[in-house]
């Protein structure tokens, strides 16, 4: 066999092996409806987040003690605790609940994470750069009426090829004036999975 032909076969073999061994790249994509439920894995996903947020918002907005109030109660978001073994983005969940509650026009929210930036802005406005009489400063902020907290826990069961994951999310709204728990609710989710054999 001639050397050029042998070399060509070697190069072809290397290319084939490289394409088989290398990882696949995602080169094409499309938008998908975020409201369509798809369980691609046995982990907590965006659909779980949406279901939990929807239940909490509907429950709180329909709660009798928050009907026909003269003013909107002011709420500050407190800690959302993850008691599962998974990494769950509870900030996204808290943000979604907050956004949806604001849309009900029954609650007003104070941004706890913005307090440091607000304090810095007070310093700037009090430095003399802002027109006299228009500068904002400390001592005029509205006081929060409630603090919203939450906790998610899970129970995982595996028997053979079957797996069951149970989530429970509990939300609480505490009255900052009295310390009384004025509202609480929970959302339960149970998901079942079955391991499939991999065929080549």
N, C-alpha and C positions, 0 to 999 in steps of 0.2 A: 504494500500500500504506500502511495506517495506521501511525503511529509505534509504538503499543503492540505491534502484530503484528511489526513489524520488530525492535523491541527484544527480544521474546520469542525470535525466531529467532537473534538475536545471542548472547543468554545461553546458549541451547541449544548453539550452535556452540562457544562457549568451554568449556562443560562437557565436551562430547565430545572436544575437542582436549586438554583437561587430563587426562582419564582415559586417553587414548591415550599421551600423552607421559610421564606420571608413572610411577614405578617401582611394581611390584607389591608389596603387603605380604602377608606370611605371617600369616594370621589364624586358622588352625586347624592343630593338630598332634596327634600321638599317639606313644606310646612304641613303640620298635622294639627287637627282640632284638639286644643288642650283639654276640652271637656269630654273627649272620648276616652273611656276607661280601657287601658291596656296594661296587663300585668306581664312585664318582660322578665321580672325576677321576683324572688321571694323577699325582697326588701321593701321598706316603707318608700312610697313613691308620691308623685305629685297628685295622683288621683285620691290617695288617702288624705292628703293635706286639704284638698278641695272639699271632700265629704265632711271632714271634721269642722272646717271653717263654716261651711253652710249650716250645719246643725247648730253650732254655737251662736251664730248671728241670728238665725231665725228664732231660737229659743229666748235669747236675751231681748231681742226687739219686741217679742210678743209677751214678755213678762208683765203681769198686771201692775206691779209697782212702778213701772216706767211708762205707763200710759197717761196721756193728758197732763203731763207736767208743764208748769208755766215756763220753765227754762230747761235747756239741755244740760244734764249732769256732765261734769268734766271728769274724764277718766285718764289715768296715767297707766301705762303698761308696765307691769312689774316682771318678775322672773317667770320664765317658762322652763320647767325642769324636765330633763330627759332621764327617765328611770329604766330605759331599755338598754340592750347591749349594742344597739345600732347607732350609727351617726345619723341623727335627724336634725335638719335645719329648722329649729323651732323659731328662729327669728323670722323666717319666711312665713311660717304659720301665724305668728303673732301679727305680722304686718298685714296679712290677708284678712284676718279677723278685724283688725282696726280699720282697714280701708272699707270693708263691707258695712261695718257699723256706722262709719261716718256717712255713708251713702243713704242710710235710713233716715238721716236728719234728726235722730233722737238723742245722739250723744256727741259731745265734743271731746277732743283728745289733746293732751299736752305731750309734746315730744320729749321724753326723758333724756334721750341721747343728744338732744340739741341744747341742753342747758349750758354746757361749757361754751359753746359757740355764742349763745345769747349773752353770757357774761362778758365775753370778749367784745361783743358789739356794744354793750353798755359802756365799756371802758373807752372805746373809740368815740362813741357819741358824746361822752362826757369830757373828751380831751380838748374841746374848743374848735374842732373842725366843722361841727354841725351848727347850723344857724340857731342862734339863741332862742329858746322857747319851743324848739321842735325836738330837742334831744330826748330820747327815751332813756330811762334809768331804772335801777332796782326799786322795788317797793310797790310796783303797780301791777304785777302779774296776778292773774286769777289763780285761785286755790283749787286744787283737784278735789273732787268729791269722793272718788272711788279709785281703787287700784285693782287692775285686772291681772290675775295670775293663772298659770296652768301647769299641768303635769301629764306626761304620757308614760304609760307602762306597757309591758308586753309579756305574753306567755307563749313560748315556742314548744311545740311537741313534734317529735319525729318518730315514726314507726315504719321501719322498712323503707319503702320508696315513697311513703306518704309524709307530708309535712303540713302542720296546721300552725298558723300564726294569729294570735289574738292581741289586739291593741285596745287600750282604754285611755281616752283622753278626758281629763276633768278640768273644767274652767271654773274659776271663782271670782266674784266681784265683791270686794270688801268695802264697807262704808268707812271712810277715813275719819269721819267725825265720831262715830259710835264704836267702830271696830266690829260691827255686826256683819255677818255674811248675808248680804241682801239677795244674792242670786248665785246659784251654782247649777251646773248640768254636766252630763258626760255623754260621750259618743263612743260606741263600741264597734270595732271592725274585726271580722274573722275571715281569714283567707286560707284556702286550701291549695296545696300544690302536689304534683306527682312527678317524680324523677323519670325522665325518659332516657332510654339507651341511645348512645351516639352511634350512628351508622356511617360507614366510610364508603 
